[in-house]
Structures are given as C-alpha cells and as structure tokens.
Amino acid sequence: MGCDGGSIPKRDELVKQKQKKVRMDPNMLSKERWTMCALSKRPLAVPIAACGLGRLYNRDAVIEFLLDRSVYGDGDVICSHIKSLKDVVALKLEPNPAVSEKHSSSPGHADQELLAQFICPVTRKEMNGKQRFVFIDTCGCVLSELALKEVPSQTCVQCGKAFEQDNVIVINPKPEEHEIMKANLAIKQARKEAEKDKKKKDKAAKKEAKREANGSSPKESSSSGSKRKLDTASEQDHHKKTKTSTTTLPIAPASATHALTAAVAAKVAEQMAANANRHKSLAIQSLYSSKTKA
C-alpha cells in the first residue's frame, strides 16, 4: 500500500456533510450600514439623505432610482416606500474634525480607518454605529439619542425648529424595531394623503363661497359666459356685414369711371383724326399753289 505516490483520503472528503451557513461579522455589517449607501452600495458622500425607515442613502443615488427604478437590482425591495424626493430628508451632519487630522497624520496609523465621518454636535460622539443616532424629519438635523435625553426640548437644539416625538427617526434601527417603524411610516403617509385631500376640499369650498358672495352660481356663471360668447359672435357678424357693405359700394362708381374713360378716349381719337385730315388738306393745297405760281 505504500510507496505508490498516493495519499490517504480524509473522512471529510469521502462523506458529504451539510455545509454550515456563512455568518457575516456583525461588526462588518454595522460598519457597512453606517458608511455605505443602502441603495447603490457605494460609500456615503455628502449630500446624504435618509428615509422614514432610518436608512442612509446618497441623494444622487435616490434621484437615479426615481428616474429609473430598475437602475439598481434590489431597489424596489429596499426603496419600495420611496415615490418622490419628498419621501426622503436631506440630513444636516456635523463633520468629524478627527477625519481631517487623519489626512495630515502618518498613513500607517492602525485606528485611522475606524474614524467616523460625522459626529453628534452636542455630545461629540462619533456616528459609527456604537452609539444610537436619530434625525428630526422636520429639519434634518442629526443628533445622538443621548443628546435628546440630556437636553429634553420641543425644539431642535441644533437649529431651534419645533418638532414632536413622531418626528424623531432612529438611524439604522435594530431588526426588531424595523416593523414598528414601518407601521409608523404607513400611518404618516396616510395622514399626509388625508391632509392633502382636505386642502383640496377647502380650496374648492373657498372658491364656491367666493362665487356665492359675488351673487352668481356656477350655472349662472356658465350661462353668463355662454351669453357673453353669443354677444361677441353677433358683434363679429355685424362687423363682417358692415365691412361687406362698405366694400360693395364702390362698384357703381368704378363702372361709371370706366364708361367716362371710354368716352374721353373716343373723343380724343376723333379729334386726332380731324387734325390729321386738316394737315393732309393743307399739304395738298400747298402743292397746287406752287404749280400755279410757276
């Protein structure tokens, strides 16, 4: 059995075993969610936007998706709730000053790649997934959740704009929070549609009240409009008739002028013929008178 150049097979090579599922490193997944666009899978770059589910996007990628929903393979799965740019909020982020210092430091520093691009403007905590961050959808300011707890207020501590608790959206929430945020987003969208319909009805009611205040109903206004059109049409017909009558009047004088011109021409021709005969008779008389003298 030996010295033939062969090898002894292992049990794993002879017996097929069920393959184990490959588990992604949770730290890598967290880093991807906080540094990569959820739609294009490219690194996040300003301007950055977020949706009602707390996902981060490059705003340019959202515009490309809205122009062509098939530009990204899983776009309809990730962004099915995004119908327009109104469904995302442009974020106001505080840059991390340590990132600019990183470029001036030596490239061999081991912790440089772990630095986050943005920080909380209140607590100065890095936005790297270790701390929970939120944004306010009325103004787009991004803060750490700890900052909102330490400074309880009904106005944004960054810009001073008023907000309610429903306007606070958690960025990259936990899986168990996703369904709750999805239900809240559906309620908000339904509320917006109801408000839009209410505004349309109020606008129509104001127009109706204005018509009634002016003393004309929609039917009367339509009848008055049709009457105005008929009056305009009758005036146009009257102008046409007047114009036609004025253009037909000069026909008689034109014929009279033509007859007068013909009479004058005949008289001139008769006069020219008489003059010619008179000149001819004078020439003949001169001939005879010359012979007599001779």
C-alpha positions in Angstrom: 0.0 0.0 0.0 2.9 2.4 0.3 5.5 3.9 -2.0 3.0 4.4 -4.8 2.8 8.2 -4.6 -0.8 8.1 -3.4 -2.4 9.8 -0.4 -4.7 8.7 2.3 -8.1 10.4 2.0 -9.7 12.1 4.9 -13.2 11.4 6.2 -14.5 14.8 5.1 -13.5 14.0 1.5 -15.4 10.7 1.5 -18.5 11.6 3.5 -20.7 14.5 2.3 -21.6 16.7 5.2 -24.2 19.6 5.4 -22.4 22.8 4.8 -22.5 25.4 7.5 -24.1 28.8 6.8 -21.6 31.5 6.4 -22.1 34.1 9.1 -21.2 37.7 8.4 -19.2 39.5 11.0 -21.8 41.8 12.9 -19.2 44.5 13.1 -18.7 44.4 9.4 -22.4 44.6 8.8 -22.7 47.5 11.2 -19.9 49.4 9.5 -21.4 48.8 6.1 -24.8 50.2 7.2 -23.1 53.4 8.6 -20.6 54.0 5.8 -22.3 52.7 2.6 -25.3 53.8 0.7 -28.2 51.4 1.3 -29.3 51.7 -2.4 -26.1 52.0 -4.5 -23.8 50.2 -2.1 -21.2 53.0 -2.7 -19.5 54.9 0.2 -21.7 57.6 1.7 -20.9 61.1 0.4 -22.5 64.4 1.1 -25.3 65.2 0.3 -26.7 62.3 2.3 -30.4 61.6 2.8 -32.5 59.3 5.0 -35.9 57.7 4.7 -38.7 57.1 7.2 -37.2 53.7 8.0 -33.9 55.2 9.1 -31.8 54.0 6.1 -28.9 56.2 4.8 -28.6 57.0 1.0 -26.5 59.1 -1.3 -29.0 61.7 -2.5 -27.7 61.3 -6.1 -28.5 57.5 -5.9 -32.1 58.3 -4.9 -32.5 60.6 -7.8 -31.1 58.0 -10.2 -33.5 55.4 -8.7 -36.5 57.7 -9.1 -35.6 58.4 -12.8 -35.2 54.7 -13.5 -36.4 52.2 -10.8 -34.5 49.4 -12.5 -31.1 51.0 -12.3 -30.3 49.1 -9.0 -31.2 45.4 -8.8 -32.8 45.4 -5.3 -34.0 49.0 -5.5 -37.7 48.1 -5.4 -37.2 45.9 -2.4 -35.1 48.4 -0.4 -36.9 51.6 -1.5 -40.4 50.5 -2.4 -41.7 53.2 0.0 -39.9 56.0 -1.8 -42.1 57.5 -4.5 -40.5 61.0 -4.7 -37.8 63.2 -3.1 -40.4 64.2 -0.6 -40.1 60.7 1.0 -36.5 61.3 2.0 -35.0 64.0 4.2 -31.7 65.8 3.4 -29.5 65.3 6.5 -27.6 68.1 8.3 -24.4 66.3 9.5 -21.6 67.6 11.7 -18.2 66.6 10.2 -15.7 64.8 12.4 -12.7 67.1 12.9 -10.6 64.0 13.5 -11.0 62.9 9.9 -9.2 66.0 8.6 -6.4 65.4 11.1 -6.2 61.8 9.8 -5.0 63.0 6.4 -2.2 65.0 7.9 -1.1 62.1 10.2 1.0 59.1 9.1 -0.8 56.6 6.9 0.4 53.7 8.9 -1.8 54.5 11.9 -4.0 51.5 12.7 -7.1 53.4 14.0 -7.4 55.8 11.1 -9.9 53.6 9.2 -12.2 53.3 12.3 -12.8 57.0 12.4 -16.4 58.1 11.5 -17.1 60.9 9.1 -19.6 62.6 11.3 -20.2 63.3 15.0 -23.0 64.5 17.2 -22.8 68.3 17.5 -23.9 68.1 21.2 -22.2 65.1 22.8 -19.3 64.9 20.2 -19.9 61.2 19.9 -18.8 59.5 16.6 -21.5 58.3 14.3 -20.0 54.8 13.8 -22.9 52.5 15.0 -21.7 52.2 18.6 -24.0 55.0 19.7 -27.6 55.3 18.6 -28.2 58.3 16.4 -31.5 59.9 15.3 -32.6 62.6 12.9 -35.5 65.0 13.0 -37.6 64.8 9.8 -38.8 68.4 10.1 -35.3 69.9 9.9 -32.9 67.1 9.0 -30.6 67.7 11.9 -28.7 64.5 13.1 -28.1 64.1 16.8 -27.2 61.2 19.2 -30.1 59.8 21.1 -28.2 60.6 24.3 -28.3 64.3 23.3 -32.1 64.3 23.1 -32.3 62.7 26.5 -29.8 65.0 28.1 -31.4 68.1 26.6 -35.2 67.5 26.6 -36.9 70.1 24.5 -39.7 70.6 21.9 -37.3 72.5 19.7 -34.2 71.2 17.9 -31.1 72.0 19.9 -29.2 72.5 16.7 -31.4 74.8 14.6 -34.3 75.7 17.0 -37.1 74.4 14.8 -40.1 72.9 16.7 -40.8 69.1 16.4 -42.8 66.4 18.0 -41.8 62.9 19.2 -43.2 61.4 16.0 -40.7 63.4 14.0 -37.7 61.7 15.6 -36.4 58.8 13.4 -33.8 56.3 14.6 -31.0 55.8 12.1 -30.2 52.2 11.2 -32.6 50.7 13.8 -32.4 47.2 15.2 -34.3 44.4 13.3 -37.0 44.2 16.0 -37.6 48.0 15.6 -38.0 47.8 11.8 -41.6 46.5 11.7 -42.7 49.2 14.2 -41.1 51.9 12.2 -42.6 50.5 9.0 -46.1 50.7 10.6 -45.4 54.3 11.8 -44.3 55.3 8.3 -47.5 53.9 6.8 -49.6 55.9 9.3 -47.7 59.1 8.5 -48.1 58.6 4.8 -51.9 58.0 5.2 -52.0 61.2 7.3 -50.3 63.2 4.6 -52.7 62.0 2.0 -55.7 62.9 4.2 -54.3 66.4 4.8 -53.7 66.8 1.0 -57.3 65.8 0.3 -58.6 68.2 3.0 -56.6 71.1 1.5 -58.1 70.4 -1.9 -61.7 70.3 -0.5 -61.0 73.5 1.5 -59.8 75.2 -1.7 -62.9 74.1 -3.6 -65.1 75.3 -0.8 -63.4 78.7 -0.7 -64.0 79.1 -4.5 -67.6 78.1 -4.1 -68.1 80.6 -1.3 -66.4 83.3 -3.4 -68.8 82.7 -6.2 -71.8 82.8 -3.9 -70.5 86.1 -2.4 -70.4 87.6 -5.9 -74.0 86.6 -6.4 -73.5 84.1 -9.2 -73.7 80.3 -9.0 -71.7 78.0 -11.2 -74.7 77.6 -13.5 -75.3 81.3 -13.8 -71.6 81.9 -14.4 -71.6 79.3 -17.2 -74.8 80.8 -18.7 -73.4 84.3 -18.5 -70.2 83.1 -20.1 -72.2 81.5 -23.0 -74.3 84.7 -23.3 -71.1 86.7 -23.5 -69.8 84.4 -26.2 -73.1 84.8 -28.2 -72.9 88.6 -27.9 -69.3 88.5 -29.1 -70.3 86.3 -32.1 -73.2 88.7 -33.0 -70.8 91.7 -32.9 -68.4 89.9 -35.1 -71.2 89.1 -37.6 -72.3 92.8 -37.6 -68.8 94.0 -38.3 -68.5 91.5 -41.1 -71.7 92.7 -42.7 -70.7 96.3 -42.3 -67.4 95.6 -44.0 -69.0 93.7 -46.8 -71.5 96.6 -47.5 -68.6 99.1 -47.5 -66.6 97.1 -49.9 -69.6 96.6 -52.3 -70.5 100.3 -52.5 -67.6 101.5 -54.8 -68.7 99.0 -57.6 -71.1 101.5 -59.3 -68.6 104.5 -59.4 -66.0 102.1 -60.9 -68.2 101.2 -63.8 -69.1 104.9 -64.4 -65.5 105.8 -64.4 -64.8 103.2 -67.0 -67.5 104.5 -69.3 -66.3 108.1 -68.9 -62.8 107.0 -69.7 -64.0 105.2 -72.9 -66.0 108.3 -74.0 -62.9 110.6 -73.5 -60.7 108.1 -75.4 -63.2 108.1 -78.3 -63.4 111.9 -78.4 -59.6 112.2 -78.3 -59.4 109.7 -81.2 -62.0 111.7 -83.2 -60.0 114.9 -82.6 -56.8 113.3 -83.7 -58.4 112.1 -86.9 -59.8 115.6 -87.6 -56.3 117.1 -87.1 -54.8 114.6 -89.5 -57.3 115.4 -92.2 -56.7 119.1 -91.7 -53.0 118.7 -92.1 -53.5 116.5 -95.1 -55.7 119.1 -96.9 -53.2 121.9 -96.2 -50.4 119.8 -97.8 -52.5 119.2 -100.9 -53.3 122.9 -101.2 -49.6 123.8 -101.0 -48.9 121.6 -103.9 -51.5 123.2 -106.1 -50.5 126.7 -105.1 -46.9 126.0 -106.1 -47.8 124.9 -109.6 -50.0 128.0 -110.2 -47.1 130.3 -109.3 -44.8 128.5 -111.7 
